[in-house]
Amino acid sequence: MDFSYGRILVAVDGSEYAEHTFRKGVELAKRNKAELFIIHVFDVRYYPSDYSALKKKAEEEGIKLLNRYKVEAEKNEEIPKVGTILKKGSPKVLVSKTADEIDADLILAGASGLYAVEQILLGSVTESIIRSAKCDVLVVRKPKNLK
């Protein structure tokens, strides 16, 4: 039985947690010689419908974030392919749905992220990913040097 991963999806949101999760994803992709996909989902529910300029800014920031991660990941010759995915909507739904679409066999998600208030009120994004994913999910904990 093969226990290696061939396609890894790393969820990022711009937080320090996501930065650590990304780095762990890169290392796993290198060790497994796996394709690496980086997803950023910006939740449009947080923007009033008449604030299209704010939504556009969030989309632009998401593109910049993904491009930065892609450039960094592509420095590793052991990773055969690096892709980025930007989606609008609920990360609770779209991360695991995207994992299915790209046939990922591992999702990496931080134990916490930017939306701490949502975690308290509605449950964490990562918890939802764990429940809905059809592949393995690695929950990345905060490193000791992050407060």
Secondary structure, 3 states (H helix, E strand, C coil): CCCCCCEEEEECCCCHHHHHHHHHHHHHHHHHCCEEEEEEEECHHHCCCCCHHHHHHHHHHHHHHHHHHHHHHCCCCCCCCEEEEEEECCHHHHHHHHHHHHCCCEEEEECCCCCHHHHHHHCCHHHHHHHHCCCEEEEECCCCCCC
